[in-house]
């Protein structure tokens, strides 16, 4: 089940974020969490199953019709079970209108999971 991040899950979220290659430094992790807590255009979601919170996905609402996936992480003991794909699928059900695009850190996941979106060139225009 995908739920919105709450401050009480700060340590769990930081632990899951630390599995991202660009989030190894403690100060960087704290800054990232603060951005999700304070910036209106960012949202962090947690994935909860019977074992507790085992994954997260962080997004940036670029425009009404464009959402960029900034972070996606699954506890290593739960990897290879399709949790990442489930998180993206559930996110698309919650937000059916925007197109989803990866950033440089989540692109490999999109490629591996065969998630395609025609808006990559549009994102490049917006961020340029």
N, C-alpha and C positions, 0 to 999 in steps of 0.2 A: 504494500500500500504506500502510495506517495503522499507525503504530508509536507506542509511548509515548515521551514526551519524555525525553531524557537530558541531563545537564548539559553534555556535550561539544557539544551543539547550541544552547547558550545564545545565541550571537550570531545565528544563523539564526532562532531562535524570536523573539528581540527584534525583528529586522528585519521579520518577518511580522506580529507583533503591532502594530508601529508603523503599519500600514495601517488599523488600527481607529481610528475617530474619537476615541475616549476614551483612546487610548494614545499620544498624540503626545509627551508629556513624558518625558524620560529617567528621572527619578526614579520616575514612575508605572510605566514599563515595568519597571524593576528590582524595584519592589515587587510587581508582578503576577507576574513570573517567580518571585520568592521565595515567593509564596503557592502557586504550583503545585508548587514543590519541597518545601515544608514542611507544607502542610495536607493531611490525609488525605482530606478530602471533595472535593478538587479534582484534576483530571487534565488534562494537556495532551497532545494527540496530534499527531504530525507526519505529513504526507502526502508520500510519496516516490514519484517516478516516475523514468524514465530520466535526466531532466535534474537529478535531485537532489531535495532537499526543496523543495516548491513551495507547500505549504499547511499550515495547522494548524487545529485545533479544540480549544477549551478548555471543560471541563464542570465543573459543580458537582453532586455527588450530594446532592440535597436530602433525599430519603427513598429507601427501598428501591424504590419504584415511580415515582420522579420524578427526572429528570435535567434540569438547566437548562444550555442552551448559552450560555456567557458570551462566547466569542470564536470567530469563524470568519473566516479570512483566506486569500486565495490571492494569490500573486505576480501583479502586474498583467499581466505578459506571458503568463500562463496563464489569465486570466479569460475567461469566456464559453464555456468548454469543458466545463462541468458538473462541475468538480472539487469545488466546494462540496457539490453534491448527492451526489456519490460518497462524500465524507467522511461525510456524515450517514447515508447508506445503510449504509456499512461499520460505522459506530458502532452503528447499530441491529442489525446482525448480531452484533456483539460483545456487546451488551447488549440482548437482545430484550425483557426484562421491563419496564424503566422506560419511562414516557412521556417524551418530549422536549418541552421548552418553551423558548422564547427568553427572553432578558432584553431590556431596552429597547434595547440596542445590536445585538442580532442579530434583533430582530423583523422588520425590513425584509427581511432575507434570507429568513426563513420565509415571509413574505407573497409575495415575488417568486417563490420556488420552490414555492409552493402546498403548504407543509408544514403540516398541521393537527394539532391535538391538543386533546382535550376537557379536558385537565387545567389549562388556563390559570386557571380560577377556583380550582381547588385550590391552585395555586401562590400566588395572591393571598392565600388564607387562611393558608397556612403562613408567608409572609413578612410578614404584617401584624402 
